[in-house]
Amino acid sequence: MVFLENIVSQVNDVLWTYVLIAVLLGLGLWFTIKTGFVQFKFLPEMFRVITDKRAVSASGKKGTSSFQAFAISAASRVGTGNMAGVAAAVATGGPGAVFWMWLIALLGAASGFVESTLAQIYKVPDKTQYHGGPAYYMEKGLNNKWLAVLFAVTITFTYGLVFNSVQSNTISLAFENEFAISKNVIAVILFIFTAVVIFGGLKSIANVSQIIVPIMATLYIGLAIYVLIANITAIPDMISIIFTNAFGIREVAGGGFGAAIMMGIKRGLFSNEAGMGSAPNAAATAEVTHPVKQGLIQALGVFFDTILICSATAFIIITAGGYEGSKADGIQITQNAFAFHIGDWASAFIAIAILLFAYSSILGNYYYGETNITYIRNSKIGLFLYRLAVLAMVAFGAIATFDFVWALADLTMAIMALINLYAIARLFKIANQALQDYRRQRKQGKDPVFYRDVLDNQDGITYWGRDQASDHE
């Protein structure tokens, strides 16, 4: 195991130092400029779309509602990254890592918009629902079947197996720290409860996510706001510390500058998933009149995750102090910070909160894998074996070491992101033409409706024809 950990660590150092940071920030900036700063200018539109009656309740045809698709992707986004990941970033990269988390979210929201818009454009309907995501737009948009299969295998392994081991690992650490519950016991409990839900199918996951995500987010954010208000006089100093550590001469000279960038971007990407190719799998299932609507909703999800929830966690950890040189792992740092501010009971609250956050992430992660397993081959046996593998990795994560599961997550996340970013860069023109069509219709006061014939290149797009107008109007 030690040998494997060393190999994974060395590969991560190469990928994240020389490749991922430049690609993520570079493409995020390029998408932002080319779309006319869509993630900022269309912010009010994002809220209008997600609260639209059609977004809240599916039309009863083939898709989930836009809000359900948002909830599924949020179930995967909002999890250990917001609590354990942020703590690890601050502890390893210093407060300056928070700035780089913000930056990757602000620029990455444009990448999130592009990938989810493309997922809607290239989605494929069957008798009961829509299917889509990066594997579909790689095959149909790029006419590259082998790349699509490679991505499908990568995301299935990354989310269904590796990321789910991170989620269960965090739950295990939190409950062992607070309640002295054996990791083996947690492994068995998570195995059972995950099995009950994932054998229920997509609708079951969507319904559970719709209930869990708003409740857990509201409770956690409410408590975080209370802590921040109670320490409001410390906020200016805290913000100053974040920017000072992000660009300070001392950090550059001491090597902390690179650590802040790397940890901020690593944990920011793990948390908000912008450009990784995960959220488009949920975005493609939505029933919408225009692909851009789902692109906007998923971009909003990036802000919701990082700018709101991750920032709240980071502020509380920084104002509490004690994270430098701490022997605690991830979520335990967050527990200690809350206990410092409002008492020991808060540590128990965080343990319960992370159970809800991480469990909902396990459900969302599972769905991403299921979608891609179905894409590779629609086999009941294959799906059954995948479900067993998910359950095995959930149990494994609960008893594995913190460093190993996170290092493995960094590696598979990097590979997956590179494949998807290549594809959406190649297909960006299609997404941008859809955005221009949406802009024109909104300026005319319309609720935009999309038809594929507005695009210069319609190759591989099997839906959105005028003969299917009744399906999506």
ABEGO torsion letter per residue (X at the ends): XAAAAAAAAAAAAAAAAAAAAAAAAAAAAAAAAAAGGAAAAAAAAAAAAAABAAAABBAGBABBBAAAAAAAAAAAABBAAAAAAAAAAAAAAEAAAAAAAAAAAAAAAAAAAAAAAAAAAABBBBAABBBEEAAAAAAAAAGBAAAAAAAAAAAAAAAAAAAAAAAAAAAAAAAAAAAGBBAAAAAAAAAAAAAAAAAAEAAAAAAAAAAAAAAAAAAAAAAAAAAAAAAAAAAAAAAAAAAAAAABAAAAAAGAAAAAAAAAAAAAAAAAGBGAGAAAAAAAABBBABAAAAAAAAAAAAAAAAAAAAAAAAAAAAAAEGABGBABBEAAAAAAAAAAAAEAAAAAAAAAAAAAAAAAAAAAAAAAAAAAAAAABBBAAAAAAAAAAAAAAAAAAAABBAAAAAAAAAAAAAAAAAAAAAAAAAAAAAAAAAAAAAAAAAAAGBBBBBBAAABABABGBABGBAAAAAAAX
